[in-house]
């Protein structure tokens, strides 16, 4: 039975908490709702407290004034009744009965607001107990509480208490006051006389006043709501306009501005916002122009260097071909010249490629091809280089089809850069190349077991011309732009190029491209972080960085540059 109970409780909690959470979300997300709600709540509390205070004061004032009038009237009528009793000559109980009836009748007829008069036998009365004491309404006798009778008997002056008149007396239960005192009747002695007064008029007056207060309170609340709505619009509308303008500025619409009306604080805010937007627009346009000039300069310089570089290459080739006839120093100089000319030519080609990416003129020459065959071809080409550095390339074949719409030249360049990078930093360890695919994408990972990288190094891994260790000499040449160009090539395919590493345990690079051109990568067939190291760490490697493994996210918002 526990499960049904818990399930029902969950349903009940969801029904209760769901609307509450929705209200909380609205409260937190809307300043207008908070302002209006706060104004209405504070107004209701203030108006309710003021209305209760005024109603209470008026009620107490009416009651006290009417009570004093009633006590004075009851005292005067009691005195008149006593005078009537004193002036009558009664020889028997019947005479007393007649006199009492006549006095009670006269007291009732001459009173305004008097609901009734009662004459009740006192404890010290003399004569027969079967005397019929007159009352104007028998139901009123039930209103006289024993406490009031005891007070009347004990004190020498009149006593009073609040009573509620029954429906038989008034149209409904009505507040009233009972006033009692003692009178002395001929022959039978001391008796108690009670006057019952109605407060119906005062109750009606108070009801009308309360209705007026309610109408006034509602009107005041509506006025407060209208004022709060107006003030909120006056204050929040410029804030909404500022938010909308800022959003448009963030979308690249740099000419967007806020309308400015008046010279108050909101007008000053609008002017300051527009000044800021204009300053940002000027700076962004200036930076964009500087970027265009820089890109044009790099492109122009690269193109202009091609002609003298061709001449230098021709001269270098002549010198290199004749180096055997030179002395050793000159022969070595000819070899260095040829090597540096090759490197300079590669650098120039990379600069031209980077300038195309910066200018947005790089395009894909897409064809449907088996990615595994491309990887296999690049591995075969770089195998001699790996053998020369003591590294073994291990290629893992995929289980299924790996065809994708790619530019083979650009993908080969990415893989070649990754393999050369792994060979140079792999410290002679094995290099595993794995290919995997799913329905949407194809991934290639290149895993080495070399020096690895730290987290700060990983953040700058794709920066142009950046090197983790500036004192470390490149053994395989390189221009410092390989990984930057590789990242741009991956982007151009709608894919990603990511890296992971641990100091002393090598690194793992993952290239993922979509199977169909025009799509973007949403999931990766291969994992970026290996489950565990494939080979033991060499004693020559440095200890693991306390910062832990380094993982490079998809760098999509800044220029991507060279590798480790």
Secondary structure, DSSP 8 states (H G I E B T S, - for coil): -HHHHHHHHHHHHHHHHHHHHHHHHHHHH-HHHHHHHHHHHHHHHHHHHHHHHHHHHHHHHHHHHHHHHHHHHHHHHHHHHHHHHHH---SSHHHHHHHHHHHHHHHHHT-SSEEEEEEEE-TT--S-TT----BS-GGGGGGS-HHHHHHHHH-SS-EEEEEEE-TTTSSS-EEEEEEEEEEEETTTEEEEEEEEEE-HHHHHHHHHHHHHHHHHHHHHHHHHHHHHHHHHHHHHHHHHHHHHHHHHHHTT-TT------SSSHHHHHHHHHHHHHHHHHHHHHHHHHHHHHHHHHHHHHHHHHHHHHHHHHHHHHHHHHTGGGS-HHHHHHHHHHHHHHHHHHHHHHHHHHHHHHHHT------EEEEHHHHHHHHHHHHHHHHHHTT--EEEE--SS--EEEE-HHHHHHHHHHHHHHHHHHSTT--EEEEEEE-SSEEEEEEE--SS---HHHHHTTTBTT--S-TTS--SS---S-HHHHHHHHHHHTT-EEEEEE-TTS-EEEEEEEESSTT----S-SS-SS-SS-SS---TTS----TT--EEE----SS--B---
